[in-house]
C-alpha cells in the first residue's frame, strides 16, 4: 500500500512538472510573439508614444513646454526623469525598449504570483507564475504598452514590489511615492497603508510624491502649471477626455452627454464615493490576509477616479482575478473568466452590435473596475466556502463502449446547472471568434477567395450531376413561381437559424442541466469542425455561381461584375458554404429533441426543423445538396467528440444509476423475504 501511495504521488508530481513546463513554453511563446509583432511593424507605426517623446522631433528635445502638442501624457516629474535619458532612449527605440518592457512584465508576473494569499497548494505555487505571465502577455494593457512604447507598467510594478518584496515601511512608502509621482492616482494607496497600520509608509508615500512634484515644479514651473492647473492632472492630454480609450468616470460622464459644472460636480461626488468605498473594502481584505486583492481593489478605484485612464493604465483590473466569488464550485470560475475576457478581448467581441448595449460595451472595462472596487462580494478567508466550495454534482460512473472514454474525466457527466452569466459570456465570445475565423477563411475578404470558391463550386456541381442530385436550379425556380412558398422559405432561412438552437439550449439549461452540458459540447464541437471545413474548402453557394442562373431569393440580385457583391459580402464570408451550418445546427436541434423529448409528437416536431431547413437552404439558392451532407457529417463528428471527451451523456448515466439502485433494492427485499420465511418455518 505504501508503494502504491508513493507511486501515485510520484505520478502526480510528474504531471505537475509537465504542466509547469508546458505553461512556461506558452508564456515564452506569447512573449516572443508580442516582441515579433512590435519589431515587425514599420518604424513609423510602432512605439509611437515613445517616438513622440524621445524621437528626433520629440517633445523632450524641444526647449519649450512638454505639453505644447498635448502628446506627452506623463507628469512633469516623469518628463524630468525621462529627459536625461533622451539620447539613450532614442537609440533604443527598437530592441532595447521593447525587451526592457518585456522584462518588467515578467517581473510583474513573478511578483504577483508570489503575492497570492496563503495558504496555496503545491499545484498553485508551481503554476501561478507562468499563468500570470501568460495572462499579462495576452492582456490589452500590456499589448498596448509594448506597441506604443508606454511606461505604465512601472507604477504597477513599483506598488507590487513595495507591498510584497521590500521590507520596511519607509522603503515601501518611497516606492509607492515614486509611482504616484509618475501616476498621481496611485496616491490612493496612501490611505490603504494608513488604515492597515503602516502609517510611516503612508507618510513616506505622501512626502515622496510631494518632493518629486516640487522638484519638477522647481525645474519646470511652466510645465508643472500647465499639467496640474491648465490640464487638471493630465485631462485632455493624449486625446479628448470623452474618447473611448479613457475608461474613467470622467470619460463615462462626457460620453453620456453630461458637461460643464454639472459634469464636474457629478465626477467629484462619484469619485469620492468610489474612492472611499474602494479603500474601505481594500482595508478589509488586507486585514483578512488578501493583500494582493486589496491592492487590486485600490488600483481599480484609482482607475475610476482618475480624470483620464487610458488603455495602457488598466492593469489593476487584471490583478483582481485573484478574488474568490461564489459558494458553489461551478460559480467559482465566473469572476476570473469575466476578468480575463474583459482584459484580453475587445469589447465588441463580448457584447452584440445592438445600439441599446453600446453604452455598456463602450465602458465595459470601467464597469469591471467599478464592480471590483465597490460591489463584487469577494469571499473572506474565514468563510467556510473559501477553501471548500459546494462541490459539483456528478452522476455515478458508468462503463463506456470504448476503453479510453472519457478522455477528460473532469468533464464527465456533470448534473448541476452551470452558471448562467458564464454561459452567456462564453457563448458570445465563442460566436464572435467564430465570425472572425469564418471571415478569415478567405483571407479577410470575399474577393480574395472568389476564384477558388467558384472553382470548388464547379467541382461540387459536377459531383452532384454525376450522382444525379443536382436539384438546386429546379428547386429554386419552382419555389420562385409560388409567392407564398418563396416567402415562407425566405422567412424560415432568415429567422430560425439562431432562434431554434438558442431556444433548445435555454430549455435544456432550465429543465435538463445535465443534458444541457452534453448538448452544448456537441454543438461546440460541430461548429469547430465546420470552421475547419470553411478554412480548408471555401465554396461558392449556387446563388453566387456566375452563369448558373440561380435566383437569390433572400439577398436580392447579385452584380457578378464586382469583386465584392451582394448585401452581406462586406460583413461575413459568403463562401463558407461547406459544410452547411444552417442545416448542421438544425440537425443538431432535431437529434437533441428526438433523444430527449418525452412524447413521440415532440420528437416528430423536432425532426421537422432539419427537414424544413434543408428545403429552405436549397430552394433559396444558399447551399448545395452536398453542403447539407457535410453539415450532417460535422454534426455526427460533434456528437462523437462529445462522447469521446465526456463519455455517455449524463441523463443516460443517471438512468443507469437509478436502474442499478432499483435492482439492488429488489435484491435486498427478496433476501429479506427469504430470510423471514426461513425464520418463520424454523
N, C-alpha and C positions, 0 to 999 in steps of 0.2 A: 504493500500500500504506500509506503514511504517512497519507493522508487517511482510509483505511478504519479504521486503528487509532485515529485521533483521533475519528472518528465513533463508534466503539464505546465509547471512553472517555467521551465526552460523553453517550451514551445511558445508560451505567451510572450516571454521576453524576446524571443527571436522575431515574432510578428511585430512587436513594438519597434524593434530596431529597423526592420524592413520598412515599416510605415514611416518612421522618422526619416530614413534615407530618402524615401520617395518624396516626402514633403519638402525636404531640403532641395532636392532636384527641381521640384516645381517652383520653389522660391527663386532658385538660381535662374531657371528658365525665364520667369517673369521679369527678373531684374535685367537680364541680357536683352530681352525683348524691348523693355522700356528704353534702355540705352540705345538700342538699334533704331528705334522709331525716332528718337530725338536726333541722333547723329546722321541719319539718312535723310532728314528733312533739309531742304536747301538753306543756306546760311542766312538769307534774309527773312526766313519764315520761322526759324526756331529761336528759342531763348530771346524772344522779342523784348520782354521786360528788362532783362539784363542788358541787352544791346542798347535799349533806351537810356539806361542808367550810366553804363560804363563804356559804351562803344565810342568810336571816334567823334561822333557828334552827340554823345550822351550828356544828360543834364549835369552829371558830376564833373564834366570837363568845362562846362560853361561857368563863367565868373559871376553871372547874375544869379537869380533865385532858382532854387531847385524846383520850384513849383510854377515856374512861368508857363510850362507846357502842360501842367497837370498830369504828366505821365509818371512822375515819381510819386508812389503812393506811400512810401515809408515815412517814419517820423524824422524830424531833424536830427535826432540822435543817431538813427540808422544811417542817414546821409553822412554824418560826421564820422561814423565808423567805416563806412564804405569808401569815402573819398581817398584816404591814403592808400587803399588797395586798388585804386582805379587802374593803374598801369598793369599790375599783375592780373587783375580780373579780366582786363581786355585781352590779354594774351591767353587766357584760359576759358574763352567763351565756348569752346567745344568740349573736349575730353575732360579737362580739369574740373570745370564747374559741374558738369553732369555727374562725374564719378564722385566728387565731393558730396553732392546732394544725395547720391545713392548710398554712400556710407552713413550719412545722417539718418536716412530712412532705416537702414539695417540696425543702427544703434537704437533708434526709437522702438523698433520691434523687439529687440532684446530686452530693453528696459521694461517695456510693457509686459512682456512675458514673465519677467522676474517679479513684477509687481502684483501678480494675481493674488487675490485674498487666500490666505491659508485656512485650513489645510487643503492641499491639492493632491490628487492621486498620482501615481507614477506615470500613467499614460499622459495626463495633462502636462506634467512637468517636462516630459520628453518631447511632446508635440507642440507645445504652446508657441515656442519661438518661431519655427518655420511657418506655422499657420498665421501668426501675427504679421510676419514679414510679407507673406504672400498676400494677405488682405490689404496691407498698406500699398503694395505694388499695384494692386488692382483698383485701389480707391481713386476716385476722380480728383480729390485734392492733390494727391501725390503725383498723379499723371500730369495734372495741370501745372504743378510746381516744376517738375522736370522739363516740361515743354516750354514754359515761359521763362524759366531761369529765376524763379522766385526764392525768397529766403524764409518762407512761412513755416518751414519745418523747425527752424531754430527755436522759436519761442516755446513750442510744444515740448521739444526735447529738453530745453533748459528747465521747464517746470517738472518734468518727469524725473530728471536727474536730481533736482533739488529735493523732491519728495521721497525718492526711493534708492538713491545711490549714495549721495554725500552724507556725512554725519555733521551734526552741529547746526543749531538753528540759524546762526548768523550767516554761515555759508549758504544754507538753503535760501534764506531771505535775499542774499546777494544775487543768486542766480535768478530767482523769480523777479527781483527788481530789474535786472538787466533785460529779462524777457518783456517786462512791462514797458521799459523804455523803447523797445522795438515794436511792441504791440500793446497800446495803452490799456485795453480792456482786461489784460492779464492781471491788472491791479485787483480784480475781483478775488484773486487768490489770497490777498492780504487778510480779509475778514475770515476766510477759511482757516488760515493759520492762527489768527487771534482766538477764535471761538473753539479751537481744538487744543488750546493750551500752549501753543508755540508763539507767545507774544513777542519774544525777541526776534523771531523770524519775521513776524508781521511788521514790526517797526523797521527792521533792516530792509524789508521789501520796499516800504514807503520811502525810506531815506535814500536807497539806491536809485529808485525811479526819479526822485526829486533831484538828486545830484546829477544824474545823466541828462535830465531835461534842462537843468540850469546850465550845465556845461555847454550843451548845444545852443541854448539861448544866448550865452555869452559869446560863443564863437560865431553863430549865425543868427543874430537878432531878427533880421528881416524875414528870414525863412521860418523861424520859430513863430513869429507873429502871424505869418501867412497860414501856417499849419494849424495852430491852436485857436486863433481868433477868426481869421477870414474863412478858413475851410472847416472850422469847428471839429478839430481832431480828425481831419482827413476827409470829411464829407465832400464829395464831388471830385476827388482825385481818382484818376484811373478810369473814370466813366461816370455817366449820370447816376445819381443816387437811386433812381427808380428802375435801373437796369435789372434784368432778371438775375444777373450774376450776384447782385447784392442781396444776400439771404439774411437780412436783419429786419427787426421790427420797423425801422425807419423806411427801408425799401418796400416792405409789405404795405405800409400805410400809403406811401406815394403811389404804388401800383393800384391801390383801391380807389384812388382819386381824391384822397384827403390831402390838403395842402395848407400852407400858411400857418398862422398861430395855432389853429385847431390841431393840425398835424403835430406840431412841436409839443403841444401840451399832452396830447394822447401818447406820443412817443415817450415823453418823460415819465408819465404816470405808469404806463405799461412796463417801461424799462425798470423803474424802481421796484415794481411789484414782482417782476420776473427775477431780478437780482436778489431781492430779499428772500423769496421763496426758494430759489435755487440754492443759495448759500445755506439756508436753514436745512434743506434736505441733505446737502453735501456734508454738513457738520454731523448730522445724524448718522449717515452711512460711514463717515470717517471714524466716529466713536464705536461703530459696530464692527470695525476691523476691515471695512471695504474701502480703503483709501483710494485705490485706483478708480473705483466707481465714483467716489466723491470728487476726485479731480475731473473726471469726465463730465459730471453734472455741472460743476463750476464752469468748465470750458463751454458747455452748451449754453449756459446762461450768458456767458460773455459774448457768444455768437449773436444772441438775440438783442442785447443791449448796445452793441457797437453801432455807431452811425452807419458804417459800411463794413460788411463782412463778405469779401469776395470768395470765390470758389476755392482758391488755394488756402484759405484760412479756416476750413471747416473740419479739420481732422478730429476735433474734440468729439464730434458725434460718433465717429468710428470707435473711440475708446469706450463709449457707453455700451458696447456689445457685451461687456463682462457682467452686466447686471442680470440677475436671475428673476424671471417673472413667471408666475403661474404655479398652481398647486399640482396640476397633473403633468405627467411626463410628456404627454402629447402637446401640451401648451408651452413647454419649456423652450421650444425652438422658434416660436413666433417672433419674439423680440429680436434675437440675434439675426435671424434671416431677414427681417424687415430692415434692420440697420445696415446689413451688408448690401442688400439690394439698393437701398437709397444711396449708399455711398459709392457704389460701383457702376450703376447703370443710369443713363439719362432718364429724367422724369417722364419723358414721352413713352418710354417702354413700360412704365409702371401703371399708367392710367390711360384709358382710351381717349381718342380725339373727340371729346364731347365738350361743347362750349361751356356747359354748366360746371364742368370739372376743371376748367383752365386755371382758375384761382388756386385750387388745391394743387394742381400739377406744377404751377409756376413757383410755388412756395413750399414744396414738399420737404426740402432739407431743413428749412427754418422750422416747419411744423414738427419734424423729427427732433430737432434740438429743443424746441419748447416742451415737447412731450417728455423728453428725458429729464429736463431741468425741473419740471413742475408737477407732472401728473402720473407718470408711469410708476406703478406700485412695485418697486423692486423689493424682493424678499430680504428680510433681515437674517443674519446668520443664526439668530436664536429661533427662527421659525422651524418647526419640525419638517417643513417641506423643502428647506434649503438644500439639504444633502439627500433627502429621500422623498422625491415627489410621488404622488399616487401613481402606481405602475400602470403600464398599458395592458389591456386585457387581450390575451391571446387564446385562440381556440386550441383544443387539445391536439397534439401532433398526430398525424395520420400518414401512413406509408404512401409515397408517390409511386407512379409507374416506372419512373426512371431512378436509377441509383443515386445520382448526384443532384436530385431535385429536393428542395430548392437550393440554388447556388448561393443565395444570400439569405441565410436563415433569419436575420434580424427583420426582414420584410414579411415574414411568413404569417399568414392567417390572423392579421390584427382585426379584432372585433369592435374596438371602440371607435367612436366618431372622431375624425381628425379635426383640428382647429379650423374654423371657417375662414377667419382672416388670412391664415397662412395659405389655405387652399386657393382663395380668390387671388392672392398676391402671386402665387406660383403659376396659376392658370394664365394670368395676364402677362407675366414675364415670359412664360413659355410661348404664348401666342405671338408676342412681339418678336421674339427670337425666330420663330417660325416664319413670320413675314419677312424678316431681314434675309434669312437663308434662302427663302423662296425666290426673292428678287435677285440675290447674288448668284443664283444658279446660272444666269445668262450673262454674267459679267457686270451686273448692276443696271443694265438697260435691255429693253426688248430688241433693239436694233442690233446689239452685239451678238445675239444668238439667233437671229431670224433665219439666216441661211441654213444653219444646222437643224433648227426646229422644223423648217419646211421639208428638208431632206428626210428627216425622220418621219414626218407626216406622210410622205410618199411611200416610205417603207411600210408603214402601218396599213395604208390603203392597199398596197399590193398584197400584203399578207391576208387582209380581210377578203379581198377578191378571190384569192386562192382558196380560202375557207368558205366562201360564199356567204359571208355575214356582213357585207358592205351595204348596210341598210340606211346609213346616215342621210344620204341625199333624198331617198324615197320618204323616210320618216319626216324629215324636215319640211319638205314641200307638201306632204299630206296634212301636217298639222297647220301650216300656214294658211291653208284654204279654209280652215274651220276656226272662226274668230274666237269662240268661247273656249275651244281646246287650246289654241295658242295662248290665250290669256291665262288659262289655268296652269299650263306648264311653265310659262314665264314667271308667274307668281310663285309657283312651287319651287322653282330653281333659285329664286332670289330670297325667299322668306324662310325656308325650312332647314337650310344648310346648318345654321348655328342654333336655331331655336330648339330643334328636337334633341340634339346631343346635350345641350345645356339643361334642358328640362329633364332628361333621363338622369343626368348626374345629380341634379337637385333633388329629385325624388329618391334616388338611392342614398344620397347623403342623409336625408331626413328619416327615411324609413328603413334602409338596409345599409348601415355604415360599413359592415364587413364586406358586403358585395360592392360597395362604392369604391373601396380601395382596389379591389380586383379589376373592376370595370375601368376605373381611371388609369391604372397602369397599362391595361390592354390598349386603351385609346392612345396613350402617350407613345407606346412602342409602335403602334400603327402609324402615327404621324411622323415619327422619326424615320421609319423605313420609307415612307412616302417622300420625305425630304431627300433621302439618298437617291430615289428614283428621279426626282426633279433635277438633281445635280448631274447625274450620270446620263440622263436621256431627255434633254429638252425636246418637247414635241409640240408642234402647232396643232391646235384643235381644228376640226373641219371648218369652222367659221372663219379661220384665219389662213385658209389654204387658197391661194390665188388660182382661179380657173376651175375650182371645184363646183361653184355655183350654190353653195350652202348659204342660206339666209340667216343672219344673226338676229334672231327674234328678240333677244334681251338687250343687247348693247347698241343696236342700230347698224346702219350701213357702214362698212369699213372702206377707207380710202387706201388701197394697197400701194399707191404710188409714193406714200410717205414712209420713212424708216420706222417711225413710231406712229401707229394708227390705232384708232379705237378709243373708246371712252376711258378705259382703265389702264391703258398701256403705260401711262406715266406713274401709276400708283403701285402696280404689282406685276409679277412675272406672268404674262399671258401664255407663256409656253410651258407652264407647269401642268401639263395635261396627263402625263403618265407617271404614276397611277392616278386615277380619279379619286381625290379625297371627298368630293361630293358623294360619290357612291360608297366609298370606303367608310366614311363616318355614318352614312345611313345604314349600311350593312351592319356596322358595329351596333347601332341602336337596335336593329331588328334582332340580332343574335342575343343581345343582353335582355331585351324584353321577352323573347321566346324562352330563354332559360329561366328567368326569374319570375315572370308574371304568373299569378296563381290560377288564372282562368284561361280556358282554351281560346275564347274570343279575344282576350287581351293579347295573347300570343299571335293570333292571326292579324290583328290590327297593327301590331309591331312589325310584322313581316311585310305589310303593305307599303311601309315607308320606303324601304330599298327598291321595291318594285316601281313605285311612282317616281322615285329619284332617277333610276336608270332610264326610265322613259323620258323624263324631263331633260336629262343631260344630252341624250341623243337627239331628241326632237328639236331642241333649241340650237343645235349645232355646236355645243360647247365641248363635247367629248366624242371620241370613237368608242365603238363597242369594246374593243380590246382595252381601252382605258378602264372600263368597269371590271374587266378580268384582272387587270393589275391592281385595282382597288380591293378586290376580293382577296388577292394574294397577300397584300400587306396587312389586311385585317387578320387573315389566318396566321401570318407571322407575328402580329401583335399579341394575339391570344397565346400563341406558342411561347413567345418570350416571357410573357407574364407567368405562364405555368413553370417555365424553366427557372426563373429567378425567384418566384414567390411560392411555388408549389400549388396544390389544389386550392380553389377559392374557398374562402372562409365558411360560406354557407354549407358547402359540401362537407367540410371538416366538422363543423358544428353538428350537422345532422348525423354524421357518423359517430360522433362522441355521444349524442343523445341515444342513438340506437344501441351503442355498447352499454350505456348506463341502464337502459331498459332491459337488455338481455341479462346483465349481471343481477338486476333486481329480481327478474323472474327466477334465475337460478337460486338466489337466496331464499325466495319464498318457497320454491319447490323443495329445497333442502330442509327448510323449517317444517313443511308439511310432512315430509318423510320422517323427520326426527320425531315429530309429535305422534305419528301413527305407531312408530316402534315403541314409544314410551307407553302409550295407552294400551297396546296389546300386551306389553310386558306386565 
